[in-house]
Amino acid sequence: MSEPVLKVFSYLPNPRVWKALIAADLLNLQIEVAGDKPSNLDKWLWDHQARLLEDHERHSGNPAARESRRGFSQTLFKTDAFMLAHPFGTVPAGFSKDGNVGIFESNSILRAVARLGDQAIGLYGRDVTEASRIDGFLDSILVFSREAQEYLLAMDQMTTYQYDRMAEAFEFFSAGIEQTLQHNRFLVGDEMTLADIAFACDFSQFLRERLMQNRLDSVDLHCISHDAETIYPRTFAHLQNLSTHAVFEKYLGDYNAHIWL
Ligand SMILES: N[C@@H](CCC(=O)N[C@@H](CS)C(=O)NCC(=O)O)C(=O)O
């Protein structure tokens, strides 16, 4: 087996990590992944040499102890070196293999993998304009997934404001994906690229809202994507095709099984 080209620390499993792992498999590269289930990440030292903390290290006087910012509610233990490498203090946290450079934002970790791989495979496009178009999709996917993150985290105290924002973001994003799939087999042209990988992982994560309908019942709201297959058939067919691709299936497993029931 070849040497890992990057290291990633995260809660696991995490669709945002799958992006990099899928790309790495397609490029025949290795990534070293460390982490634990979300509720255990407060037991870890967040660092390029992440490790489980000893019980006596887990106290508020530890210089690494920091208030969590987004998606966590516990005190987290992030070293100064981690914060230098990852100014926003988030996971997934990518690192160059020597640990000296932090790569943050899952789409940028994905880009890093593609840049480290064989360009002839075309995952990051065939020329500068294609690569820029892929970047455009990655940016749109990030905007969508940021809204989805806020929405999914608010599930137990949903407000009309939050719900309406998500509904609008979902409509805007899905309409764009549907539009482009009228002309291409993949999001950019007729070959799979980083755009398809990020789309599959982030769109799938948003669609977990369908498994949370009971939490919306109390505020008389219907999950936003119900019936979306009929409005955006190409988008859902694309997700289904990608989900059954052997490399995607390796990481997504039955994550999307609830969609095709
Ligand atoms: N858009 C980012 C999202 C990363 C993010 O927001 N991660 C959250 C967990 S979902 C985090 O690490 N929070 C750390 C904290 O709460 O301090 C990505 O795709 O990497």
The ligand as an SDF file (V2000), in Angstrom:
LIG
                    3D

 20 19  0  0  0  0  0  0  0  0999 V2000
  -18.2380   23.7850    5.6020 N   0  0  0  0  0  0  0  0  0  0  0  0
  -17.3710   23.0630    6.5010 C   0  0  0  0  0  0  0  0  0  0  0  0
  -18.1700   22.6470    7.7210 C   0  0  0  0  0  0  0  0  0  0  0  0
  -17.2780   22.2550    8.8830 C   0  0  0  0  0  0  0  0  0  0  0  0
  -17.9770   22.4330   10.2180 C   0  0  0  0  0  0  0  0  0  0  0  0
  -18.8190   23.3430   10.3770 O   0  0  0  0  0  0  0  0  0  0  0  0
  -17.6080   21.5580   11.1800 N   0  0  0  0  0  0  0  0  0  0  0  0
  -18.1770   21.6700   12.5240 C   0  0  0  0  0  0  0  0  0  0  0  0
  -18.8970   20.3770   12.8940 C   0  0  0  0  0  0  0  0  0  0  0  0
  -20.2480   20.0500   11.8050 S   0  0  0  0  0  0  0  0  0  0  0  0
  -17.0530   21.8020   13.5380 C   0  0  0  0  0  0  0  0  0  0  0  0
  -15.9760   21.2920   13.3240 O   0  0  0  0  0  0  0  0  0  0  0  0
  -17.2940   22.4920   14.6700 N   0  0  0  0  0  0  0  0  0  0  0  0
  -16.2710   22.6840   15.6550 C   0  0  0  0  0  0  0  0  0  0  0  0
  -16.7560   23.4390   16.8570 C   0  0  0  0  0  0  0  0  0  0  0  0
  -17.9800   23.4020   17.1550 O   0  0  0  0  0  0  0  0  0  0  0  0
  -15.9330   24.0380   17.5400 O   0  0  0  0  0  0  0  0  0  0  0  0
  -16.7880   21.8530    5.7590 C   0  0  0  0  0  0  0  0  0  0  0  0
  -17.3740   21.4330    4.7660 O   0  0  0  0  0  0  0  0  0  0  0  0
  -15.7050   21.3790    6.1410 O   0  0  0  0  0  0  0  0  0  0  0  0
  1  2  1  0
  2  3  1  0
  2 18  1  0
  3  4  1  0
  4  5  1  0
  5  6  2  0
  5  7  1  0
  7  8  1  0
  8  9  1  0
  8 11  1  0
  9 10  1  0
 11 12  2  0
 11 13  1  0
 13 14  1  0
 14 15  1  0
 15 16  2  0
 15 17  1  0
 18 19  2  0
 18 20  1  0
M  END
$$$$
